[in-house]
Each structure stands twice: as structure tokens, then as C-alpha cells.
Amino acid sequence: MSRIGNAPISIPSGVSIEVDKSNVVTVKGPKGELKQPINSEMVVEIEDGVLNVKRPTEQKRHKAFHGLYRSLINNMVVGVSDGYKKELELVGVGYRATNTGNLLELMLGFSHPIYFMVPGEIKVNTVSEKGKNPIVQLEGIDKQLIGQVCAKIRAFRKPEPYKGKGIKFVGEEIRRKAGKTAAK
């Protein structure tokens, strides 16, 4: 039994959902519009401001699709109504981040700066306060795209376990290792 798939999605005011004949779900809201093709066997029902995803049989793959498409549609509804925001923190001496529009410039202790072009659907902002680590803020309506961009930025310098230097999510706990002890 898919507990996630059986949960109904309440549609907030200002958000409209349409399902066309080729099984593409379109969600429009105050922040934008998202589209997601779904499997033709799955049934999407909208009634009284509540969306339900139904599966045709109890096969294992239908159960998997059931929870998957319910989660994807819910993420789209939340994205177009509230949006998503992720923050990355640069931990390390001399680590800096600046942006010009959607071009992100990172100084991560290499001999050269790293330039990263953020997709146009995502708004990027950098915050640098004296005495605090620089923060890169990413905002958008597509949860998957924001997560992918965060993963790419984080991959430039992953947090290391000895000193904790690198790019991490704000609030993320880095597992620290003890390191070498002095010889006797």
C-alpha cells in the first residue's frame, strides 16, 4: 500500500491544474507554470479543490508510479504557490562568492576563480557579512532543478571531514574525524 500515493493534494487558491489527453499535468500559479508528463496508466482526478492520483492495479510498478507521480505533482503545487529556497554556506579561509545576474563567481582556494552559470529559472543571491561565512541563496519553483544546481555547486568543493572546509548546506552537520595524533 502506497501511503504517499493515497494522500490527497489540496489545491491552494490561485493554483490551477490541468491534465491533457497526452497525460501531461500542467500546474499554474502565482509564481509560474510547471509541466510534468505522467504514465498513461495512472489516473489523475480533480474534484472540490482536491487532487487524487489513482493506480489501475496492485502491480509493483503501478505502486511505485503511484507514490512517485503524487510526490511530483505535490512538489509542483508547492513550487508554483510558495516556491523553494536553498542556501549554501562556504566554509574556509578566503572562500568568497559573488554574482552578476545569474553568473556565480566562486573563490574556493584554487589558483583560479570558478564561474558557474545558474539556469534562468533560478534566482541566485550571495550574502557576505564581515565575520561570517559567505552564503549562496537559490530560489525557484522547480524543486528538482534547485536540488541539481545545489549539488553541482557543492561538488566544486565538498566539505571535508577533518577541518570542515568546503561548500555545505546551511544547517548541515558535517561528520568530523579526529585526524592523526602526535607520535610518542
Buried (B, 14 or more C-beta within 10 A) or exposed (E): EBEEBBBBBEBBEEBEBEBEEEBEBBBBBEBBEBEBEBBEEBEBEBEEEEBBBEBEEEEEEBBEBBBBBBBBBBBBBBBBBEBBEBBBBBBBEEBBBBBEEBEBBBBBEEEEEBEBEBEEBBBBBBEEEEEEBBBBBBBBBBBBBBEEBBEEBBEBBEBBEEBBBBBBEEEEEBEEEEEEEEEE
